[in-house]
C-alpha cells in the first residue's frame, strides 16, 4: 500500500508509514502545494481549494480501509513544522482539519 500511495503522491510529497500507529503520513514537498498551504492560512486563497485536497485524502483513506481493513490513519503533515498535522483522516472520517481554525 505504501508503494501505491507513494506513486500517487510522488509529485506532491513523500509518504511514510508508521506500523505502530497504523498511519500513513504525506509530507508536502511540491512548491505549489507549499504556497497554497501558506495562502490558505493567511486567507489569500479560497478554502474551496483545500476542500479538494480533503476530498482526495478522504478517498485515499477509504481505499486504505478497503485494502487493509479499518483503523488506519492518513495524515497530511505540516511542511513548516513536521511535528504537526494539517489533516488527519481515519477510515474516511476527518478527525482533524487545520482549516477549521480559519473558517
DRENLUMKOL-233677 format. One record per residue: residue number from 1; x, y, z of N, C-alpha, C, O, CB in turn; residue in three letters. Coordinates in Angstrom, 1 decimal. Glycine has a CB too. Example, Ala and Ser with C-alpha at 12.3 -4.5 7.8 and 13.67 -1.06 7.14 Angstrom:
i; n.x; n.y; n.z; ca.x; ca.y; ca.z; c.x; c.y; c.z; o.x; o.y; o.z; cb.x; cb.y; cb.z; aa
1; 13.2; -5.7; 7.8; 12.3; -4.5; 7.8; 13.2; -3.3; 7.8; 14.2; -3.3; 8.5; 11.3; -4.5; 9.0; ala
2; 12.8; -2.2; 7.1; 13.7; -1.1; 7.1; 12.9; 0.0; 7.9; 13.4; 1.1; 8.0; 14.1; -0.6; 5.7; ser
This chain:
i; n.x; n.y; n.z; ca.x; ca.y; ca.z; c.x; c.y; c.z; o.x; o.y; o.z; cb.x; cb.y; cb.z; aa
1; 0.8; -1.2; 0.0; 0.0; 0.0; 0.0; 0.9; 1.3; 0.0; 0.5; 2.2; -0.7; -0.9; 0.0; 1.2; unk
2; 2.0; 1.2; 0.8; 2.8; 2.4; 0.8; 3.4; 2.7; -0.6; 3.5; 3.9; -1.0; 4.0; 2.2; 1.8; unk
3; 3.7; 1.7; -1.4; 4.2; 1.9; -2.7; 3.2; 2.6; -3.6; 3.5; 3.6; -4.3; 4.7; 0.6; -3.4; unk
4; 1.9; 2.1; -3.5; 0.8; 2.8; -4.2; 0.6; 4.2; -3.9; 0.5; 5.1; -4.7; -0.5; 2.0; -4.0; unk
5; 0.6; 4.5; -2.6; 0.5; 5.9; -2.1; 1.6; 6.7; -2.5; 1.4; 7.9; -2.9; 0.3; 5.9; -0.6; unk
6; 2.8; 6.2; -2.4; 4.0; 7.0; -2.8; 3.9; 7.3; -4.3; 4.3; 8.4; -4.7; 5.3; 6.2; -2.5; unk
7; 3.4; 6.4; -5.1; 3.3; 6.6; -6.6; 2.2; 7.7; -6.8; 2.4; 8.6; -7.6; 2.9; 5.3; -7.3; unk
8; 1.1; 7.6; -6.1; 0.0; 8.6; -6.2; 0.4; 10.0; -5.8; -0.1; 11.0; -6.3; -1.2; 8.1; -5.4; unk
9; 1.3; 10.1; -4.8; 1.7; 11.4; -4.3; 3.1; 11.7; -4.6; 3.7; 12.6; -3.9; 1.5; 11.4; -2.8; unk
10; 3.7; 11.1; -5.6; 5.1; 11.3; -6.0; 5.3; 12.8; -6.3; 6.4; 13.3; -6.1; 5.5; 10.4; -7.1; unk
11; 4.4; 13.5; -6.9; 4.6; 14.9; -7.3; 4.2; 15.8; -6.1; 4.6; 17.0; -6.2; 3.7; 15.2; -8.5; unk
12; 3.5; 15.3; -5.1; 3.0; 16.1; -4.0; 4.0; 16.1; -2.9; 4.3; 17.2; -2.3; 1.7; 15.6; -3.6; unk
13; 4.5; 14.9; -2.5; 5.4; 14.9; -1.4; 5.9; 13.5; -1.1; 5.8; 12.6; -2.0; 4.7; 15.4; -0.2; unk
14; 6.4; 13.3; 0.1; 6.9; 12.0; 0.5; 5.9; 11.3; 1.4; 5.1; 11.9; 2.1; 8.3; 12.1; 1.2; unk
15; 5.9; 9.9; 1.3; 5.0; 9.1; 2.1; 5.8; 8.2; 3.0; 6.7; 7.6; 2.6; 4.1; 8.3; 1.1; unk
16; 5.4; 8.2; 4.3; 6.0; 7.4; 5.3; 4.9; 6.5; 5.9; 3.7; 7.0; 6.0; 6.7; 8.2; 6.4; unk
17; 5.2; 5.4; 6.5; 4.3; 4.5; 7.2; 4.8; 4.2; 8.5; 5.9; 3.8; 8.7; 4.0; 3.2; 6.4; unk
18; 4.0; 4.4; 9.6; 4.3; 4.1; 10.9; 3.4; 2.9; 11.3; 2.2; 3.0; 11.6; 4.1; 5.3; 11.9; unk
19; 4.0; 1.7; 11.3; 3.2; 0.5; 11.6; 2.6; 0.5; 13.0; 1.5; 0.0; 13.2; 4.1; -0.8; 11.4; unk
20; 3.4; 1.0; 14.0; 2.9; 1.0; 15.3; 1.6; 1.8; 15.5; 0.6; 1.4; 16.2; 3.9; 1.6; 16.3; unk
21; 1.5; 2.9; 14.8; 0.3; 3.8; 14.8; -0.7; 3.5; 13.7; -1.8; 4.1; 13.7; 0.8; 5.3; 14.7; unk
22; -0.3; 2.6; 12.8; -1.1; 2.3; 11.6; -1.4; 3.6; 10.9; -2.6; 3.9; 10.6; -2.4; 1.6; 12.0; unk
23; -0.4; 4.4; 10.6; -0.5; 5.7; 10.0; 0.3; 5.9; 8.8; 1.5; 5.7; 8.8; -0.2; 6.8; 11.0; unk
24; -0.3; 6.4; 7.7; 0.4; 6.8; 6.5; 0.5; 8.4; 6.6; -0.5; 9.0; 6.7; -0.3; 6.3; 5.2; unk
25; 1.7; 8.9; 6.4; 1.9; 10.3; 6.5; 2.4; 10.8; 5.2; 3.4; 10.3; 4.6; 2.8; 10.7; 7.6; unk
26; 1.8; 11.9; 4.7; 2.3; 12.5; 3.5; 2.8; 13.9; 3.8; 2.1; 14.7; 4.4; 1.1; 12.7; 2.4; unk
27; 4.1; 14.2; 3.5; 4.7; 15.5; 3.8; 4.9; 16.2; 2.5; 5.6; 15.7; 1.6; 6.1; 15.3; 4.5; unk
28; 4.1; 17.3; 2.3; 4.2; 18.0; 1.0; 5.6; 18.6; 0.7; 6.3; 19.1; 1.6; 3.2; 19.1; 1.0; unk
29; 6.0; 18.4; -0.5; 7.3; 19.0; -1.0; 7.1; 19.8; -2.2; 8.0; 20.6; -2.6; 8.3; 17.9; -1.2; unk
30; 6.0; 19.6; -2.9; 5.7; 20.3; -4.2; 5.5; 21.8; -3.9; 4.7; 22.2; -3.1; 4.5; 19.7; -4.9; unk
31; 6.3; 22.7; -4.6; 6.3; 24.1; -4.3; 4.9; 24.7; -4.4; 4.5; 25.6; -3.6; 7.1; 24.8; -5.3; unk
32; 4.0; 24.3; -5.4; 2.7; 24.9; -5.5; 1.8; 24.6; -4.3; 1.1; 25.4; -3.8; 2.0; 24.4; -6.8; unk
33; 2.0; 23.3; -3.8; 1.2; 22.9; -2.6; 1.7; 23.7; -1.4; 0.8; 24.1; -0.6; 1.2; 21.4; -2.4; unk
34; 3.0; 23.8; -1.2; 3.5; 24.6; -0.1; 3.0; 26.0; -0.1; 2.6; 26.5; 0.9; 5.0; 24.6; -0.2; unk
35; 3.0; 26.6; -1.3; 2.5; 28.0; -1.4; 1.0; 28.1; -1.1; 0.5; 29.0; -0.4; 2.7; 28.6; -2.8; unk
36; 0.2; 27.1; -1.6; -1.2; 27.0; -1.3; -1.5; 26.9; 0.2; -2.4; 27.6; 0.7; -1.9; 25.9; -2.1; unk
37; -0.8; 26.1; 0.9; -1.0; 26.0; 2.3; -0.8; 27.3; 3.0; -1.5; 27.7; 3.9; -0.1; 24.9; 2.9; unk
38; 0.3; 28.0; 2.7; 0.6; 29.3; 3.3; -0.5; 30.3; 2.9; -0.9; 31.0; 3.8; 2.0; 29.8; 2.7; unk
39; -1.0; 30.3; 1.7; -2.0; 31.2; 1.3; -3.4; 30.9; 2.0; -4.1; 31.8; 2.3; -2.2; 31.2; -0.2; unk
40; -3.6; 29.6; 2.2; -4.8; 29.3; 2.9; -4.8; 29.8; 4.3; -5.8; 30.3; 4.8; -5.0; 27.7; 2.9; unk
41; -3.7; 29.6; 5.0; -3.5; 30.1; 6.4; -3.6; 31.6; 6.5; -4.1; 32.1; 7.5; -2.2; 29.6; 6.9; unk
42; -3.2; 32.3; 5.5; -3.3; 33.8; 5.5; -4.6; 34.3; 4.9; -4.8; 35.5; 5.0; -2.1; 34.4; 4.7; unk
43; -5.4; 33.5; 4.4; -6.7; 33.9; 3.9; -6.6; 34.4; 2.5; -7.6; 34.9; 1.9; -7.3; 35.0; 4.7; unk
44; -5.5; 34.2; 1.8; -5.3; 34.7; 0.4; -5.9; 33.7; -0.6; -6.1; 34.1; -1.8; -3.8; 34.9; 0.2; unk
45; -6.2; 32.5; -0.2; -6.7; 31.5; -1.1; -8.0; 31.0; -0.7; -8.3; 30.8; 0.5; -5.7; 30.3; -1.3; unk
46; -9.0; 30.8; -1.6; -10.3; 30.3; -1.3; -10.2; 28.9; -0.7; -9.6; 28.0; -1.2; -11.1; 30.3; -2.6; unk
47; -10.9; 28.7; 0.4; -10.9; 27.4; 1.1; -11.4; 26.3; 0.3; -11.2; 25.1; 0.6; -11.7; 27.5; 2.4; unk
48; -12.1; 26.6; -0.8; -12.6; 25.5; -1.7; -11.4; 24.7; -2.3; -11.6; 23.5; -2.6; -13.5; 26.1; -2.9; unk
49; -10.3; 25.4; -2.4; -9.1; 24.7; -2.9; -8.7; 23.6; -1.9; -8.3; 22.5; -2.3; -8.0; 25.7; -3.2; unk
50; -8.8; 23.9; -0.6; -8.4; 23.0; 0.4; -9.4; 21.8; 0.4; -9.1; 20.7; 0.6; -8.4; 23.7; 1.8; unk
51; -10.7; 22.1; 0.2; -11.7; 21.1; 0.2; -11.4; 20.0; -0.8; -11.8; 18.9; -0.6; -13.1; 21.7; -0.1; unk
52; -10.8; 20.4; -1.9; -10.4; 19.4; -3.0; -9.4; 18.5; -2.4; -9.4; 17.3; -2.7; -9.9; 20.1; -4.2; unk
53; -8.4; 19.0; -1.7; -7.4; 18.2; -1.1; -8.0; 17.3; 0.0; -7.6; 16.1; 0.0; -6.3; 19.1; -0.4; unk
54; -8.9; 17.8; 0.8; -9.5; 16.9; 1.8; -10.3; 15.8; 1.2; -10.2; 14.7; 1.6; -10.5; 17.8; 2.7; unk
55; -11.0; 16.1; 0.1; -11.7; 15.0; -0.6; -10.8; 14.0; -1.1; -11.1; 12.8; -1.1; -12.5; 15.6; -1.8; unk
56; -9.6; 14.4; -1.7; -8.6; 13.4; -2.2; -8.1; 12.5; -1.1; -8.0; 11.3; -1.3; -7.5; 14.2; -2.9; unk
57; -7.8; 13.1; 0.1; -7.3; 12.3; 1.2; -8.4; 11.4; 1.8; -8.1; 10.3; 2.3; -6.8; 13.3; 2.3; unk
58; -9.7; 11.9; 1.8; -10.7; 11.0; 2.2; -10.9; 9.8; 1.3; -11.0; 8.7; 1.8; -12.1; 11.8; 2.3; unk
59; -10.7; 10.0; 0.0; -10.8; 8.9; -0.9; -9.6; 7.9; -0.7; -9.8; 6.7; -0.7; -10.8; 9.4; -2.4; unk
60; -8.4; 8.5; -0.4; -7.3; 7.7; -0.2; -7.5; 6.9; 1.1; -7.2; 5.7; 1.2; -6.0; 8.5; 0.0; unk
61; -8.0; 7.5; 2.1; -8.3; 6.8; 3.4; -9.3; 5.6; 3.2; -9.1; 4.6; 3.8; -8.8; 7.8; 4.4; unk
62; -10.3; 5.9; 2.4; -11.3; 4.8; 2.1; -10.7; 3.7; 1.4; -11.0; 2.5; 1.6; -12.5; 5.4; 1.4; unk
63; -9.8; 4.0; 0.5; -9.1; 3.0; -0.3; -8.2; 2.1; 0.6; -8.1; 0.9; 0.5; -8.2; 3.6; -1.4; unk
64; -7.5; 2.8; 1.6; -6.7; 2.1; 2.5; -7.6; 1.1; 3.4; -7.2; 0.0; 3.6; -5.9; 3.0; 3.5; unk
65; -8.7; 1.6; 3.8; -9.7; 0.8; 4.6; -10.1; -0.5; 3.8; -10.2; -1.6; 4.3; -10.9; 1.6; 5.0; unk
66; -10.4; -0.2; 2.5; -10.9; -1.4; 1.6; -9.8; -2.4; 1.4; -10.0; -3.6; 1.4; -11.3; -0.8; 0.3; unk
67; -8.5; -1.9; 1.3; -7.4; -2.8; 1.1; -6.8; -3.5; 2.3; -6.3; -4.6; 2.2; -6.4; -2.1; 0.3; unk
68; -6.8; -2.7; 3.4; -6.1; -3.2; 4.6; -6.9; -3.4; 5.8; -6.5; -4.0; 6.8; -5.0; -2.2; 5.0; unk
69; -8.2; -2.9; 5.7; -9.1; -3.0; 6.9; -9.2; -1.7; 7.6; -8.5; -0.7; 7.2; -8.6; -4.1; 7.9; unk
70; -10.0; -1.6; 8.6; -10.2; -0.4; 9.3; -9.1; -0.1; 10.3; -8.3; -0.9; 10.7; -11.5; -0.4; 10.0; unk
71; -9.1; 1.2; 10.8; -8.1; 1.6; 11.8; -6.9; 2.3; 11.4; -6.0; 2.6; 12.2; -7.8; 0.4; 12.6; unk
72; -6.7; 2.5; 10.1; -5.5; 3.1; 9.5; -5.8; 4.6; 9.4; -6.8; 5.1; 9.0; -5.1; 2.5; 8.2; unk
73; -4.7; 5.4; 9.8; -4.8; 6.9; 9.6; -4.1; 7.3; 8.4; -3.1; 6.7; 7.9; -4.2; 7.6; 10.9; unk
74; -4.6; 8.4; 7.8; -3.9; 9.1; 6.7; -3.7; 10.5; 7.1; -4.7; 11.1; 7.5; -4.7; 8.9; 5.3; unk
75; -2.5; 11.0; 7.0; -2.2; 12.3; 7.6; -1.5; 13.1; 6.6; -0.6; 12.6; 5.9; -1.3; 12.1; 8.9; unk
76; -1.8; 14.4; 6.5; -1.1; 15.4; 5.8; -0.3; 16.2; 6.8; -0.8; 16.9; 7.6; -2.0; 16.3; 4.9; unk
77; 1.0; 16.1; 6.7; 2.0; 16.7; 7.6; 2.2; 18.2; 7.3; 2.2; 18.5; 6.1; 3.3; 16.0; 7.7; unk
78; 2.3; 19.0; 8.3; 2.6; 20.4; 8.1; 4.0; 20.5; 7.7; 4.9; 20.2; 8.5; 2.3; 21.3; 9.4; unk
79; 4.3; 21.0; 6.4; 5.7; 21.1; 6.0; 6.5; 22.1; 6.7; 7.7; 22.0; 6.8; 5.7; 21.4; 4.5; unk
80; 5.9; 23.1; 7.3; 6.6; 24.1; 8.1; 7.0; 23.7; 9.4; 7.9; 24.2; 10.0; 5.7; 25.4; 8.2; unk
81; 6.3; 22.7; 10.0; 6.6; 22.1; 11.3; 6.1; 20.6; 11.3; 4.9; 20.4; 11.5; 5.9; 22.9; 12.5; unk
82; 7.0; 19.7; 11.0; 6.6; 18.3; 10.7; 6.2; 17.6; 12.0; 5.8; 16.5; 11.9; 7.8; 17.6; 10.1; unk
83; 6.2; 18.3; 13.1; 5.6; 17.7; 14.4; 4.1; 17.9; 14.4; 3.4; 17.3; 15.2; 6.2; 18.4; 15.6; unk
84; 3.6; 18.7; 13.5; 2.1; 19.0; 13.4; 1.5; 18.5; 12.2; 2.2; 18.3; 11.1; 1.9; 20.5; 13.6; unk
85; 0.2; 18.2; 12.2; -0.6; 17.8; 11.1; -1.5; 18.9; 10.6; -2.0; 19.7; 11.3; -1.3; 16.5; 11.4; unk
86; -1.7; 18.8; 9.3; -2.7; 19.7; 8.7; -4.1; 19.0; 8.5; -5.1; 19.6; 8.6; -2.3; 20.2; 7.3; unk
87; -4.0; 17.7; 8.4; -5.2; 16.9; 8.1; -5.0; 15.5; 8.6; -3.9; 14.9; 8.4; -5.6; 16.9; 6.6; unk
88; -5.9; 14.9; 9.4; -5.9; 13.6; 9.8; -7.2; 12.9; 9.6; -8.3; 13.4; 10.0; -5.5; 13.5; 11.4; unk
89; -7.2; 11.8; 8.8; -8.4; 11.1; 8.5; -8.2; 9.6; 8.8; -7.1; 9.0; 8.6; -8.7; 11.2; 7.0; unk
90; -9.2; 9.0; 9.3; -9.2; 7.5; 9.6; -10.5; 6.9; 9.0; -11.6; 7.4; 9.3; -9.1; 7.2; 11.1; unk
91; -10.4; 5.9; 8.2; -11.5; 5.2; 7.6; -12.5; 6.1; 6.9; -13.7; 5.9; 7.0; -12.2; 4.4; 8.7; unk
92; -11.9; 7.2; 6.3; -12.8; 8.1; 5.5; -13.4; 9.2; 6.4; -14.2; 10.0; 5.8; -13.8; 7.4; 4.8; unk
93; -13.1; 9.2; 7.7; -13.7; 10.2; 8.6; -12.6; 11.2; 9.0; -11.5; 10.8; 9.4; -14.3; 9.6; 9.8; unk
94; -12.9; 12.5; 8.8; -11.9; 13.6; 9.2; -11.9; 13.7; 10.7; -12.9; 14.0; 11.3; -12.3; 14.9; 8.5; unk
95; -10.7; 13.5; 11.3; -10.5; 13.7; 12.7; -10.0; 15.1; 13.0; -10.3; 15.7; 14.0; -9.6; 12.7; 13.3; unk
96; -9.2; 15.6; 12.1; -8.6; 17.0; 12.3; -8.4; 17.6; 10.9; -7.9; 17.0; 10.0; -7.2; 16.9; 13.1; unk
97; -8.8; 18.9; 10.9; -8.6; 19.6; 9.6; -8.2; 21.0; 10.1; -9.0; 21.8; 10.7; -10.0; 19.7; 8.8; unk
98; -6.9; 21.4; 9.8; -6.4; 22.7; 10.2; -7.2; 23.9; 9.8; -7.2; 24.9; 10.4; -5.0; 22.8; 9.8; unk
99; -7.9; 23.7; 8.7; -8.7; 24.9; 8.1; -9.9; 25.2; 9.0; -10.5; 26.3; 8.8; -9.2; 24.5; 6.7; unk
100; -10.3; 24.3; 9.9; -11.4; 24.6; 10.8; -11.1; 25.8; 11.6; -12.0; 26.5; 12.1; -11.7; 23.4; 11.7; unk
101; -9.8; 26.0; 11.9; -9.4; 27.2; 12.7; -9.5; 28.5; 11.9; -9.5; 29.6; 12.5; -7.9; 27.0; 13.1; unk
102; -9.6; 28.4; 10.6; -9.6; 29.6; 9.7; -11.0; 29.9; 9.1; -11.1; 30.9; 8.4; -8.6; 29.5; 8.6; unk
103; -11.9; 29.1; 9.3; -13.3; 29.2; 8.7; -14.2; 30.0; 9.6; -15.3; 30.2; 9.3; -13.9; 27.9; 8.3; unk
